[in-house]
């Protein structure tokens, strides 16, 4: 039987057989990409909330445990959702109901692919 030389590992290819490391690297990259996309989605929704606050000329909104505070000079937004109490009602007293018509068409999202914003 003739001697068959073994294939040599070329420089830079020493780690080609570590499948677990390759899988972990792909998993990490996928999770990182998901996190980045979630950040983009959050920014788009934040922009929509700020636009809706401007549309209704509000800097503070409080109703059924949902509290939104907008700092107009810095365009900072703080959203807090409070838990309901035991009887299913809100923890906090709601503001006066808004008399504006909310049964109109839903506003269009700012970016394609985002669900339309619904007012509650």
Residue, then its C-alpha position, 0 to 999 in steps of 0.5 A: x500500500x502506497x504512503x498517503x500524506x495527511x492533509x496539513x492544516x493551513x495557518x488560520x484554519x486550526x480551529x475549523x473543527x470546533x462546531x460548538x464554538x461556531x454554533x454559539x457564535x451564530x446564536x450570539x449574533x442572532x440574539x444581538x440582532x434581535x436586541x438591536x431590532x427590539x431597540x429600533x421597534x421601541x424607538x419607533x413606538x416612542x416616537x408614536x407616543x410622543x407624536x400622539x401626546x403632541x397631537x392631544x396637547x398633553x405633557x401628562x396622561x394618567x388613566x387606568x394605571x397608565x401614566x405617561x409624562x412628556x418633558x417637552x424641552x428635551x422630548x423625554x418620555x416616561x411611561x409607567x404601567x401600574x398594576x390593577x387592584x384586587x377588584x379589577x379597577x385601576x390603582x389610581x383615580x383617572x383624569x377627566x374623560x377625554x371628550x374628543x372623538x376616538x372612534x375615528x380612523x386609526x393613525x398610520x404607523x411612522x414606519x412600515x411593518x409596525x402595527x397601527x397605534x390604537x387609542x384606549 
